[in-house]
Amino acid sequence: MRSVVRLLLLSTIMMLAAGCASQQQDEPEVLAEKTYYENAREAMNSGNFNEAEENLDALETYYPFGRYAEQAQLDLIYARYQNMDLEGSRAAADRFMRLNPQSDHLDYALYMRGLASYNIDLGLAARYFPIDPSARNPGEQLQAFRDFTQLLNRFPNSDYALDARQRMIAIRNRMAELELHAARYYIKREAYLAANNRARYVVENYPSSPAVEEALILLADTFRYLELPEGADSAIATLRKNFPHSEVFDADGNYQSDRLQRQDRSLLNVVTFGLMGED
């Protein structure tokens, strides 16, 4: 009986020892802090952002308050951005700003956060399919606009301020195009009052955007259709003053537009709300 007990104890000890050895083999080797950092920088310089992200993640895990912690957090924002992990890049920027509120690199974190939001609604699909940016949900664009606005308010002399301003202009123009996209949709549905409201919104809220010319044309045409001649005349006068060479003016300067010309819509086009049957 004692022999059996000793055998069982010996077996248990051997199993525990084997398990511990296996666990030690499975645990990754922890490298020196400097090694992780140098590996990450070398990977980034060679364009291998997956490897860079792995080393930066390890650096944050094993040395969260080490010598390279702040720079590693900044590099992680960029590495995730380059890997098209835009949500991850934005989260890394938020974390950096939370952990380093007095950092000299806050402007960079804000800029990268805006840049991630600026591109996040495009996604991978837009790289391969002809998706109209003006037809997409503008939520992320508005978030990018807020990020860039915060950057300019807090750091007007930042190295990233000029690019942020240019992107804000692009966002403004996209918002105007989004309104025009909606106006054209309402015109196809013959909802001319709704189209008029969208066109007027562009003129009133995005007066310096390239979309204003087309918005004024739609405004004039919908006012005419709604039998509101004063509104139509005002829109045409504004158009003539600001866009005297617009295509809707003939050689004699007379306003000629067919934007609201009634379409010959098939039954399929009607029942599918314009999605099918336009040919």
Backbone as a ProteinNet text record, in pm:
[ID]
protein_1_A
[PRIMARY]
MRSVVRLLLLSTIMMLAAGCASQQQDEPEVLAEKTYYENAREAMNSGNFNEAEENLDALETYYPFGRYAEQAQLDLIYARYQNMDLEGSRAAADRFMRLNPQSDHLDYALYMRGLASYNIDLGLAARYFPIDPSARNPGEQLQAFRDFTQLLNRFPNSDYALDARQRMIAIRNRMAELELHAARYYIKREAYLAANNRARYVVENYPSSPAVEEALILLADTFRYLELPEGADSAIATLRKNFPHSEVFDADGNYQSDRLQRQDRSLLNVVTFGLMGED
[TERTIARY]
83.1	0	86.7	191.3	281.8	350.8	380.6	445.4	354.8	226.6	129.4	120.7	116.8	108.5	231.7	351.1	474.4	475.3	424.3	419.7	328.3	212.7	119.2	180	246.8	310.5	418.5	497.3	603.8	547	438.7	375.3	321.6	258.2	202.7	313	423.2	535	591.9	603.7	658.7	566.1	434.5	338.3	342.5	351.3	359.9	487.1	596.2	723.5	718.4	655.4	642.8	555.1	446.8	357.8	426.8	505	578.3	679.2	746.6	846.2	779.3	662.5	589.2	542.7	495.9	449.1	563.2	681.4	795.7	835.7	821.5	854.5	755.6	624.8	522.2	532.1	583.4	593.3	699.2	664	761.7	876	989.4	1105.1	1086.5	1108.7	1098.5	1232.6	1233.1	1356.2	1380.2	1496.7	1530	1445	1416.6	1334.3	1392.4	1521	1585.9	1575.8	1581	1572.3	1436	1329.9	1196.2	1186.6	1238.7	1229	1307.6	1429.5	1511.9	1452	1396.3	1330.8	1211.8	1135.1	1018.4	1060.4	1161.4	1207.1	1262.8	1337.7	1392.4	1279.9	1177.9	1064.3	988	968.8	898.8	977.8	1106.8	1190.9	1189.5	1168.7	1163.5	1021	923.5	784.9	710.6	769.9	703.7	628	509.2	437.2	370.7	347.9	296.1	397.9	522	628.1	652.7	645.6	664.5	557.8	433.1	324	342.1	387.9	410	514.6	622.6	728.1	683	605.3	556.2	454.9	369.7	274.8	349.3	455.1	534.2	604.5	652.7	720.9	625.9	502	403.3	362.3	358.5	317.1	420	546	650.6	719.2	712.9	780.2	688.4	571.2	472.7	521.4	618.6	669.9	819.6	866.1	1008.2	1055.6	1180.1	1247.1	1184.1	1136.4	1084.8	931.7	865.6	719.9	647.3	679.7	607.8	627.8	753.6	779.3	714.4	711	647.4	498	436	293.5	267.4	354.3	341.5	362.2	463.6	491.8	376.9	311.7	201.1	83.1	59	-45.8	-18.6	106.3	143.8	143.4	196.6	203.4	62.7	-30.2	-167	-232	-202.3	-256.2	-206.4	-78.9	-21.5	-74.6	-115.8	-175	-323.9	-375.5	-518.2	-606.6	-547.9	-626.9	-660.1	-754.9	-781.6	-849.4	-937.2	-998.3	-891.2	-798.8	-690.7	-598.1	-572.2	-487.6	-553.2	-682.3	-754.7	-755.4	-774.1	-771.8	-633.7	-528.6	-392.5	-366.3	-421.7	-407.1	-479.4	-598.8	-673.6	-594.5	-536.8	-460.7	-338.5	-270.7	-152.6	-190.2	-299.4	-339.6	-383.2	-440.9	-484.5	-365	-264.3	-149.1	-43.1	-45.3	60.1	-1.7	-80.7	-152.7	-62.4	62.4	155.5	262.5	245	347.6	363	484.1	510.6	457.4	409.7	364.2	212.1	141	-4.9	-62.6	1.3	-49.3	-42.9	63.5	75.5	-34.2	-60	-164.9	-301.6	-329.6	-456.5	-466.5	-357.1	-355.3	-380.2	-311.5	-328.5	-468.3	-525.6	-662	-758	-737.9	-820.7	-799	-674.7	-643	-708.2	-709	-774.3	-924.5	-986.6	-1130	-1158.9	-1068.6	-1084.9	-1093.6	-1016.7	-1011.4	-1094.2	-1149.9	-1210.9	-1336.4	-1410.9	-1533	-1505.4	-1381.5	-1347.6	-1329.4	-1249.5	-1229.7	-1158.4	-1140.4	-1073	-1158.4	-1291.3	-1378.2	-1362.7	-1345.4	-1336	-1208.7	-1111.2	-987.9	-1009.3	-1110.7	-1130.4	-1264.9	-1357.5	-1488.4	-1518.4	-1587.9	-1616.4	-1728.1	-1695.9	-1793.9	-1783.7	-1895.2	-1897.5	-1885.9	-1780.2	-1765.7	-1881.8	-1944.7	-2053.8	-2179.6	-2185.2	-2305.5	-2294.9	-2180.7	-2161.6	-2204.1	-2224.6	-2258.6	-2145	-2175.5	-2068.8	-2019.6	-2065.1	-2032.7	-1884.5	-1804.5	-1660.9	-1593.5	-1645.9	-1591	-1611	-1727.2	-1753.7	-1663.4	-1635.9	-1543.8	-1403.7	-1361	-1230.2	-1226.1	-1334.3	-1341.1	-1324.7	-1389.3	-1375.7	-1232.9	-1170.5	-1031.7	-937.9	-953.1	-866.4	-893.7	-1019.7	-1053.6	-986.2	-988.4	-922.5	-772.1	-715	-572	-538.4	-615.8	-587.9	-611.5	-711.1	-739.1	-629.5	-580.3	-481.7	-337.9	-313.5	-176.2	-176.2	-209.3	-220.7	-90.7	21	150.8	211.5	133.1	182.2	228	322.6	368.9	256.6	154.1	45.5	-75.5	-65.9	-180.6	-220.9	-123.7	-155	-231	-182.1	-250.8	-388.9	-400.6	-531.3	-630.4	-585.6	-674.1	-721.2	-628.9	-666.1	-766.7	-750.3	-844	-979.7	-980.1	-1107	-1184	-1112.1	-1176.1	-1234.3	-1157.4	-1205.9	-1330.6	-1331.6	-1447.9	-1568.3	-1547.2	-1656.8	-1714.3	-1627.2	-1674.6	-1750	-1704.8	-1775.8	-1914.9	-1925	-2055.6	-2151.1	-2098.5	-2181	-2225.1	-2132.4	-2166.5	-2269.3	-2261.3	-2359.6	-2499.4	-2510.1	-2640.3	-2689.3	-2598.1	-2637	-2682.7	-2613.8	-2651.4	-2795.2	-2827.7	-2963.9	-3063.3	-3024.8	-3114.7	-3146.3	-3044.3	-3066.8	-3157.2	-3138.1	-3224	-3370	-3394.4	-3531.8	-3589.8	-3505.3	-3553.7	-3597.6	-3519.9	-3558.6	-3688.6	-3713.4	-3838.8	-3950	-3915.8	-4008.9	-4056.6	-3970	-3997.5	-3923.6	-3980.1	-3907.2	-3890.8	-3983.7	-3968.3	-3850.6	-3838.6	-3725.7	-3594.1	-3593.7	-3473	-3436.9	-3538	-3515	-3450.7	-3498	-3442.2	-3296.1	-3263.2	-3123.2	-3033.4	-3080.2	-3000.4	-2979.6	-3083.4	-3071	-2973.5	-2971.8	-2880.4	-2734.9	-2706.4	-2570.3	-2531	-2619.9	-2590.3	-2568	-2648.1	-2641.9	-2527.7	-2492.8	-2396.4	-2258.5	-2249.9	-2121	-2099.4	-2103.3	-2100.8	-1972.5	-1863.1	-1736.4	-1701.7	-1792.4	-1763.9	-1794.4	-1728.4	-1755.7	-1898.6	-1968.4	-2103.5	-2207.1	-2169.1	-2266.9	-2327.8	-2246.6	-2299.9	-2415.3	-2393.3	-2498.9	-2616.4	-2588.8	-2696.7	-2785.6	-2726.9	-2806.2	-2893.4	-2840.1	-2919.3	-3039.2	-3014	-3123.8	-3223.7	-3172.8	-3259.9	-3351.3	-3292.1	-3372.7	-3476.6	-3435.4	-3527.3	-3641.7	-3610.5	-3717.2	-3809.9	-3755.7	-3841.5	-3937.5	-3886.3	-3973	-4083	-4045.9	-4145.2	-4250.6	-4208.4	-4300.8	-4377.7	-4355.7	-4424.1	-4396.6	-4267.3	-4220.7	-4117.9	-4165.6	-4075.6	-3975	-4012.2	-3918.1	-3796	-3819.8	-3708.5	-3621.9	-3686.4	-3612	-3527.9	-3586.9	-3513.2	-3394.5	-3413.8	-3305.1	-3190.9	-3223.7	-3120.3	-3046.2	-3119.4	-3055.7	-2965.4	-3011.7	-2929.6	-2800.6	-2809.6	-2690.1	-2596.2	-2655.1	-2575.2	-2504.5	-2575.1	-2516.1	-2403.1	-2419.9	-2317.8	-2190.8	-2207.2	-2092.6	-2037.4	-2123.5	-2081.1	-2133.5	-2081.5	-2134.2	-2111.9	-2017.1	-1988.1	-2046.8	-2143.1	-2207.1	-2270.5	-2272.6	-2325.9	-2475.5	-2544.9	-2689.8	-2725	-2625.4	-2649.4	-2611.2	-2705.4	-2675.8	-2592.4	-2569.1	-2482.2	-2534.7	-2665.7	-2725.4	-2742.4	-2693.5	-2703	-2834.6	-2917.5	-3046.4	-3029.7	-3104.4	-3096.5	-3169.4	-3098	-3155.2	-3109.1	-3203	-3167.2	-3272.1	-3224.5	-3316.7	-3297.1	-3250.5	-3223.3	-3348.7	-3464.6	-3587.9	-3670.7	-3608.2	-3681.5	-3737.4	-3867	-3935.2	-3878.9	-3845.8	-3788.5	-3898.8	-3875.1	-3967.2	-3932	-3996.3	-3960.8	-4045.8	-3978.9	-4048.9	-4118.2	-4209.4	-4278.2	-4177.9	-4078.2	-3977.2	-3900.7	-3870.3	-3799.3	-3881	-4011.8	-4099	-4108.1	-4135.4	-4160.1	-4032.5	-3917	-3790.6	-3727.7	-3805.5	-3759.1	-3632.4	-3627	-3515.9	-3392.4	-3397.6	-3278.6	-3258.8	-3368.4	-3360.2	-3451.3	-3425.3	-3513.9	-3498.8	-3377	-3357.9	-3320.4	-3275.1	-3231.4	-3349.8
-120.2	0	125.4	120.6	235.7	256.2	145.3	154.8	224.9	193.8	257	406.7	444	585.7	660.9	597.2	662.3	679.1	579.1	585.8	698.3	709.3	817.6	954.2	968.7	1096.6	1132	1030.8	1053.1	1095.3	1030.3	1064	1206.3	1244.2	1379.6	1484.4	1456.9	1551.4	1567	1455.6	1459.9	1537.3	1519.4	1591.2	1741.2	1776.5	1918.3	1980.9	1906.5	1957.6	1976.5	1878.4	1888.1	2005.2	2027.1	2139.6	2272.1	2285.3	2410.1	2435.7	2328.9	2343.1	2385.4	2324.6	2360.4	2504.7	2547.3	2684.5	2782.8	2749.7	2837.2	2846.4	2732.7	2734	2818	2818.4	2892.5	3042.4	3082.7	3224.6	3288.6	3401.3	3466.7	3527	3530.4	3590.4	3741.4	3797.8	3942.2	4005.2	4091.8	4155.6	4283	4338.6	4465.2	4576.7	4677.5	4790.1	4853	4877.6	4939.9	4851.9	4720.6	4628	4637.9	4639.2	4655.2	4785.7	4891.6	5022.3	5025.4	4973.9	4974	4883.3	4769.3	4680.7	4751.1	4823.8	4894.8	5003.5	5080.6	5188.7	5132.7	5025.1	4963.3	4912	4851.1	4801	4916	5025.3	5140.4	5200.7	5211.4	5268.4	5182.2	5051.5	4961.8	4942.1	5009	4999.5	4877.3	4803.8	4685.7	4728.3	4783.7	4841.6	4735.4	4616	4508.4	4470.3	4451.4	4417.7	4533.1	4654.5	4771.2	4775.4	4749.2	4751.9	4643.5	4525.6	4417.1	4456.6	4517.9	4558.4	4674.3	4764.2	4877.3	4831.1	4735	4678.7	4609.6	4534.2	4466.3	4567.5	4673.8	4777.7	4840.6	4866.8	4923.4	4823.2	4695.7	4592.8	4572.5	4561	4526.7	4649	4763.4	4882.3	5004.3	5002.9	5110.9	5247	5250.6	5377.3	5391	5324.2	5323.5	5446.6	5440.3	5552.7	5587.6	5486.3	5508.7	5510.4	5514.9	5499.2	5605.5	5731.4	5838.6	5829.4	5809.7	5799.6	5675.5	5566.3	5443.8	5464.9	5539.7	5569.1	5651.8	5746	5826	5739.4	5654.6	5567.5	5469.8	5427.4	5333.1	5398.1	5524.8	5598.3	5590	5617.6	5620.7	5481	5383	5246.7	5192.2	5215.1	5168.7	5242	5368.8	5444.9	5386.6	5357.1	5301	5160.9	5090.3	4957.1	4964.3	5084.9	5107.9	5065.9	5056.8	5036.3	5174.9	5240.9	5380.9	5397.9	5307	5310.9	5292.3	5198.5	5175	5294.7	5360.2	5479	5590.2	5605.8	5708.4	5677.8	5550.5	5510.8	5534.4	5507.5	5529.8	5678.6	5762.7	5907.6	5954	5902.5	5936.7	5896.4	5777.3	5728	5814.9	5853.1	5937.8	6070.6	6132.1	6262	6250	6136.2	6114.9	6093.9	6021.8	5990.3	6100.2	6185.4	6287.2	6425.2	6477	6602.8	6724	6715.3	6828.4	6804.7	6703.9	6670.6	6779.6	6792.9	6885.4	6831.7	6707.3	6643.9	6627.1	6702	6693.1	6734.5	6830.5	6874.1	6760.6	6680.3	6565.9	6464.3	6434.6	6338.3	6387.1	6515.5	6571.7	6564.5	6597	6593.1	6451.5	6352.8	6214.7	6163	6208.7	6168.8	6222.6	6347.8	6405.4	6336	6301.4	6235.7	6097.8	6025.7	5894.2	5909.8	6007.3	6031.5	6075.2	6153.7	6204.9	6090.9	5984.9	5873.4	5752.5	5755.1	5633.5	5593.4	5689.8	5654.6	5609.3	5626.5	5578.8	5427.5	5381.1	5237.7	5177.2	5047	4975.7	4967.1	4962	4945.5	5060.2	5180.9	5296.9	5296.4	5216	5207.4	5128.3	5043.3	4953.7	4972	5044.5	5064	5213.2	5254.5	5397.3	5448.3	5473.3	5522.7	5674.4	5742.2	5888.2	5936.9	6011.6	6058.6	6144.3	6218	6306.9	6231.7	6100.2	6022.3	5943.6	5953.8	5875.2	5952.5	5879.2	5941	6033.8	6159.4	6256.3	6256	6161.2	6164.5	6171.6	6087.8	6086.1	6212	6264.6	6389.3	6503.5	6507.7	6611.4	6595	6469.9	6446.3	6494.4	6467.4	6515.3	6667.5	6731.7	6877.7	6930.1	6863.7	6905.5	6885.9	6774.6	6749.9	6856.7	6887.2	6987.6	7126.7	7154.7	7283.6	7296.4	7189.2	7190	7210.1	7144.9	7161	7306.9	7370.5	7508.8	7605.7	7576.6	7664.5	7656	7534.7	7516.4	7538.3	7503	7510.4	7576.8	7705.5	7772.5	7775.6	7763	7767.5	7628.7	7527.8	7390.9	7364.6	7272.5	7231.6	7165.4	7119.2	7047.1	7136.6	7263.8	7354.5	7377.7	7397.2	7427.1	7312.8	7190.9	7075.4	7058	7083.8	7072.9	7171.4	7293.6	7394.1	7347.8	7292.8	7245.8	7131.8	7045.1	6933.4	6982.9	7085.8	7143.6	7203.8	7265.2	7317.9	7203.9	7094.9	6978.9	6919.8	6914.5	6862.5	6951.8	7081.9	7176.6	7155	7136.6	7114.2	6982.1	6880.5	6752.2	6766.2	6844.3	6865.6	6935.7	7032.1	7102.3	7006.4	6922.1	6825.1	6724.1	6691.4	6600.1	6660.2	6788.8	6856.4	6859.3	6882.9	6880.9	6741.4	6640.4	6502.6	6477.7	6525.6	6510.3	6589.9	6711.1	6793.3	6725.5	6667.6	6598.5	6477.2	6408.9	6293.6	6338.2	6448.7	6496.9	6542.4	6597.1	6636.6	6514.1	6406.4	6281.9	6226.6	6251.2	6206.7	6309.7	6420.2	6530	6593.6	6591.9	6658.9	6792.4	6888.7	7011	7104.4	7103.4	7187.3	7139.1	7007.6	6952.1	6982.4	6972.7	7005.4	7152.3	7238	7381	7407.9	7339.5	7358.6	7316.7	7205.5	7159.7	7255.8	7303.5	7397.9	7528.1	7575.5	7698.5	7680.1	7561.4	7532.8	7546	7499.7	7511.3	7657.6	7737.8	7879.6	7953.4	7920.4	7993	7946.4	7817.3	7763.1	7733.2	7721.4	7694.5	7793.6	7924.7	8025.3	8029.3	7976.2	7979.5	7845.8	7750	7618.8	7619.4	7533.8	7525	7481.2	7423.6	7373.5	7484.4	7607.1	7716.1	7744.2	7737.8	7767.1	7672.8	7543.3	7446.8	7463.2	7496.3	7516.3	7633.2	7740.2	7856.1	7819.8	7737	7693.6	7611.4	7516.4	7434.2	7518.9	7618.6	7707.7	7785.7	7840.2	7916.8	7828.4	7709.1	7620.6	7572.4	7538.4	7491.9	7606.2	7726.3	7842.1	7864.6	7851.8	7867.3	7762.3	7638.2	7531.4	7554.3	7606.1	7631.8	7762.6	7828.3	7953	8062.4	8074.5	8180.1	8263.5	8351.3	8423.2	8513.7	8571.5	8660.1	8582.6	8464.1	8381	8338.2	8302.4	8262	8376.7	8496.6	8612.6	8646.3	8633.3	8662.4	8562.8	8435.1	8333.2	8355.4	8389.8	8413.5	8536.1	8642.2	8762.6	8733.8	8654.8	8617.5	8532.7	8442	8358.1	8442.6	8537.4	8622.2	8707.8	8756.2	8841.1	8762.9	8641.4	8564.4	8465.9	8424	8327.4	8373.5	8486.5	8542.4	8452.3	8362.4	8274.7	8134.5	8121.4	7992.3	7940.9	7811	7748.6	7773.3	7815.2	7835	7969	8054.7	8180.9	8166.4	8202.8	8192.3	8311.2	8320.6	8424.9	8564.3	8578.1	8707.8	8730.9	8637	8652.6	8608.2	8541.5	8494.3	8362.7	8347.6	8227.3	8113.2	8002.4	7885.4	7761.2	7694.7	7575.8	7468	7342.1	7229.4	7128.4	7176.1	7085.4	7010	7072.5	7011	6951.7	6934.5	6877.4	6741.5	6723.5	6602.8	6480.2	6378.4	6257.3	6157.5	6083.6	5977.3	5854	5837.5	5732	5608.1	5494	5368.3	5327.4	5229.3	5180.7	5121.3	5047.3	4988.1	5096.2	5207.5	5316.7	5379	5386.9	5447.7	5358.9	5229.5	5141.1	5109.6	5127.2	5103.4	5235.6	5344.5	5475.6	5519.4	5490.4	5537.9	5451.9	5338.6	5253.6	5171.1	5141.6	5057.7	5115.4	5069.1	5102.7	5241.4	5301.6	5435.1	5432.6	5319.9	5312.2	5305.4
0	0	0	86.2	89.1	-46	-112.5	-244.3	-344.3	-336.8	-427.6	-401.5	-272.7	-236.2	-285	-259.2	-305.4	-456.7	-527.8	-674	-721	-652.3	-688.6	-660.3	-548.1	-515.7	-616.7	-652.7	-749.8	-884.7	-925.4	-1053	-1051	-939.3	-926.3	-933.4	-863.2	-864.8	-1005.6	-1076	-1212	-1305.6	-1289.4	-1372.8	-1345.5	-1216.3	-1181.9	-1236.9	-1227.5	-1279	-1429.7	-1498	-1643.9	-1682.6	-1604.7	-1634.4	-1617.1	-1509.2	-1486.6	-1597.7	-1639.5	-1746.3	-1876.2	-1902.3	-2024.3	-2020.2	-1899.9	-1886.9	-1908.7	-1855.9	-1874.4	-2021.2	-2092.6	-2234.9	-2314.1	-2271	-2344.5	-2320.6	-2204.4	-2175.2	-2264.6	-2328.4	-2416.7	-2336.6	-2397	-2332.6	-2326.3	-2210.3	-2192.7	-2225.2	-2326.3	-2369.4	-2289.7	-2307	-2242.2	-2302.7	-2224.4	-2270.3	-2396.8	-2396.2	-2510.6	-2634.7	-2616	-2729.3	-2797.9	-2717.9	-2775.9	-2854.8	-2796.2	-2860.8	-2991.7	-2988.1	-3109.7	-3217.1	-3176.8	-3272.8	-3338.3	-3255.9	-3308.2	-3406.1	-3371.8	-3460.2	-3591	-3581.3	-3702.3	-3792.3	-3731.4	-3809.4	-3875.3	-3803.6	-3860.3	-3975.4	-3959.4	-4065.8	-4191.7	-4174.4	-4290.4	-4342.3	-4279.2	-4323.8	-4273.8	-4179.8	-4124.6	-3997.7	-4016.8	-3904.3	-3816.5	-3869.4	-3785.2	-3678.3	-3721.6	-3626.4	-3530.4	-3581.7	-3495.7	-3386.7	-3425.3	-3327.9	-3222.1	-3262.5	-3165.8	-3061.6	-3106.2	-3013.3	-2924	-2979.4	-2899.6	-2795.7	-2834.5	-2738.5	-2624.2	-2658.5	-2555.9	-2465.7	-2525.4	-2447.7	-2346.6	-2390.5	-2298.2	-2191.4	-2227.9	-2132.3	-2021.7	-2058.8	-1962.3	-1899.3	-1969.8	-1917.4	-1931.7	-1867	-1886	-1837.7	-1747	-1695.2	-1721.4	-1824	-1853	-1927.8	-1963.5	-2029	-2164.1	-2235.1	-2370.6	-2375.3	-2260.4	-2255.8	-2338.1	-2319	-2389.4	-2539.9	-2583.3	-2726.3	-2785.1	-2710	-2758	-2778.8	-2689.5	-2705.2	-2831.4	-2858.5	-2981.2	-3105.3	-3100.1	-3214	-3238.5	-3131.8	-3146.3	-3218.2	-3193.6	-3266.3	-3416	-3452.4	-3594.2	-3655.3	-3581.9	-3634.8	-3662.2	-3571.4	-3593.1	-3709.8	-3722.5	-3836.7	-3968	-3974.5	-4096.5	-4123.8	-4020.3	-4037.8	-4070.1	-4090.4	-4118.7	-4001.2	-3883.3	-3761.9	-3707.3	-3773.9	-3743.4	-3607.6	-3573.7	-3441.3	-3334.1	-3358.6	-3264.1	-3252.4	-3364.1	-3363.1	-3282.6	-3301	-3227.8	-3077.5	-3043.6	-2903.4	-2842	-2918.8	-2869.5	-2847.1	-2935.5	-2918.3	-2792.6	-2769.4	-2647.8	-2522.8	-2527.3	-2411.6	-2386.6	-2493.7	-2478.3	-2412.8	-2459.9	-2404.5	-2258.7	-2225.3	-2086.9	-1993.8	-2039.4	-1955.9	-1955.7	-2058.7	-2070.9	-2096.3	-2003.1	-2027.2	-2043.6	-1998.9	-2009.6	-2116.2	-2198.4	-2297.3	-2403.2	-2453.8	-2564.8	-2697.5	-2696	-2820.1	-2825.4	-2743.2	-2744	-2878.7	-2944.7	-3075	-3176.2	-3168.7	-3259.7	-3233.1	-3106.1	-3071.2	-3119.2	-3100.2	-3147.1	-3299.5	-3366	-3512.3	-3562.9	-3504.9	-3548.9	-3516.6	-3405.7	-3374.1	-3480.5	-3518.5	-3625.2	-3757.4	-3786	-3911.8	-3919.5	-3808.9	-3805.2	-3828.3	-3761.4	-3780.6	-3924.3	-3979.6	-4116.3	-4218	-4191.8	-4287.2	-4246	-4126.1	-4073.9	-4149.5	-4203.7	-4275.7	-4417.8	-4462.9	-4596.7	-4594.6	-4497.2	-4482.5	-4601.6	-4595.1	-4702.8	-4827.7	-4811.5	-4928.2	-5026.4	-4974	-5061.7	-5144.9	-5104.1	-5182.9	-5311.7	-5313	-5426.2	-5496.9	-5434.7	-5494.2	-5505.2	-5611.9	-5633.5	-5542.9	-5414.9	-5319.5	-5312.7	-5333.4	-5331.7	-5187.5	-5151.9	-5014.1	-4967.4	-5062.2	-5023.4	-4986.7	-5016.8	-4988.5	-4859.1	-4790.2	-4668.8	-4544.9	-4436.9	-4309.6	-4267.2	-4232.7	-4204.6	-4060.9	-3978	-3836.1	-3806.4	-3871	-3844.6	-3897.9	-4008.2	-4060.7	-3961.5	-3899.6	-3800.5	-3679.1	-3640.4	-3529.4	-3565.5	-3687.9	-3733.5	-3730.2	-3772.2	-3771.8	-3629.4	-3532.6	-3392.3	-3341.7	-3380.4	-3338.6	-3394.4	-3522.9	-3584.9	-3527.6	-3496.2	-3434.6	-3298.7	-3220.7	-3090.2	-3105.8	-3205.9	-3232.4	-3262	-3349.2	-3388.1	-3272.5	-3190.1	-3076	-2969.7	-2946.3	-2840.3	-2887.2	-3012.9	-3064.9	-3203	-3209.3	-3340.6	-3420.3	-3351.8	-3419.8	-3438.3	-3421.2	-3436.8	-3580.2	-3591.8	-3724.9	-3804.8	-3735.5	-3801.9	-3828.7	-3790.8	-3802.2	-3947.6	-4035.5	-4175.2	-4240.4	-4220.8	-4279.9	-4218.6	-4088.3	-4022.4	-4083.7	-4111.1	-4172.1	-4310	-4388.5	-4521.6	-4514.5	-4418.8	-4404	-4354	-4272.4	-4228.3	-4346.5	-4437.6	-4558.9	-4640.8	-4653	-4727.9	-4662.2	-4529.5	-4458	-4481.7	-4473	-4499.5	-4639.3	-4736.6	-4872.8	-4885.1	-4813	-4813.9	-4753.5	-4646.1	-4583.5	-4679.9	-4753.6	-4852.3	-4963	-5008.5	-5112.8	-5062.5	-4933.9	-4876.6	-4884	-4856.4	-4866.4	-5010.7	-5103.2	-5245.4	-5286.9	-5238.2	-5268.5	-5222.6	-5103.1	-5051.2	-5135.4	-5175.3	-5257.3	-5390.1	-5453.3	-5581.4	-5561.2	-5449.3	-5418.5	-5408.3	-5339.3	-5324.2	-5457.9	-5543	-5675.1	-5753.8	-5746.7	-5814.6	-5759.5	-5632.4	-5570.5	-5591.9	-5657.4	-5682.8	-5552.4	-5453.1	-5326.2	-5328.3	-5399.9	-5431.7	-5312.5	-5219.2	-5101	-5016.6	-5000.5	-4925.4	-4996.7	-5129.5	-5205.9	-5189	-5189.5	-5169.7	-5033.7	-4930.3	-4796.2	-4790.4	-4855.6	-4855.4	-4931.9	-5045.6	-5123.8	-5046.9	-4980.9	-4902.3	-4785.8	-4727.5	-4617.1	-4662.8	-4783.7	-4837.9	-4851.8	-4910.3	-4933.8	-4802.2	-4701.1	-4574.7	-4484.6	-4490.7	-4395.5	-4454.4	-4586.6	-4650.9	-4765.2	-4735.8	-4842.6	-4924.4	-4870.6	-4945	-5008.9	-5005	-5063.7	-5213.9	-5290.7	-5434.6	-5466.3	-5369.1	-5392.7	-5402.5	-5367.8	-5362.4	-5499	-5604.7	-5738.8	-5772.4	-5756.7	-5786.6	-5691	-5566.2	-5469.2	-5509.6	-5558.6	-5603.5	-5723.1	-5811.4	-5927.4	-5881.8	-5792.7	-5741.1	-5663.4	-5593.7	-5517.5	-5611.7	-5717.9	-5814.2	-5881.8	-5922.4	-5994	-5905	-5781	-5691.3	-5652.3	-5635.6	-5608.9	-5725.7	-5846.7	-5965.1	-5965.3	-5937.5	-5938.4	-5830.6	-5717.6	-5607.2	-5625.8	-5740.8	-5775.5	-5672	-5640.8	-5551.7	-5628.8	-5716.8	-5808.4	-5738.6	-5625.2	-5556.6	-5508.9	-5454.2	-5411	-5528.1	-5640.8	-5759.3	-5812.7	-5819.6	-5870.6	-5781.1	-5648.5	-5556	-5574.1	-5589.4	-5609.4	-5740.1	-5846	-5976.1	-5970.6	-5901.4	-5888.9	-5813	-5707.8	-5631	-5715.7	-5792.8	-5882.2	-5986.6	-6046.5	-6151.4	-6094.4	-5971	-5909.9	-5877.9	-5826	-5779.3	-5882.6	-5975.9	-6078.4	-6214.5	-6262.2	-6388.3	-6509.4	-6501	-6615.1	-6595.3	-6507.2	-6485	-6613.7	-6629.4	-6751.3	-6771	-6665.6	-6678.6	-6742.1	-6766.1	-6834.8	-6982.1	-7071	-7213.9	-7258.7	-7387.5	-7440.7	-7410.1	-7395.3	-7364.9	-7215.1	-7134.9	-6990.5	-6931	-7011.3	-6961.2	-6885.6	-6780.9	-6698.4	-6767.3	-6791.4	-6855.6	-6778.6	-6711.9	-6634.8	-6653.8	-6662.4	-6676.9	-6564.4	-6447.5	-6336.1	-6290.7	-6306.9	-6259.2	-6372.4	-6487.9	-6599.9	-6559.3	-6576.1	-6529.6	-6600.6	-6520.2	-6576.8	-6611.5	-6717.5	-6757.4	-6675.5	-6559.6	-6466.1	-6490.1	-6493	-6511.2	-6381.9	-6391.8	-6273.7	-6174.7	-6226.8	-6139	-6065.4	-6133.5	-6071	-5958.1	-5979.9	-5878.5	-5755.6	-5775.1	-5661.8	-5583.7	-5646.9	-5574.6	-5528.1	-5531.3	-5485.7	-5558	-5688.1	-5768.7	-5767.2	-5697.6	-5689.5	-5816.4	-5888.4	-6006.1	-6115.1	-6237.1	-6347.9	-6403	-6393.5	-6447.9	-6593.8	-6644.3	-6784.4	-6877.8
[MASK]
+++++++++++++++++++++++++++++++++++++++++++++++++++++++++++++++++++++++++++++++++++++++++++++++++++++++++++++++++++++++++++++++++++++++++++++++++++++++++++++++++++++++++++++++++++++++++++++++++++++++++++++++++++++++++++++++++++++++++++++++++++++++++++++++++++++++++++++++++++++++

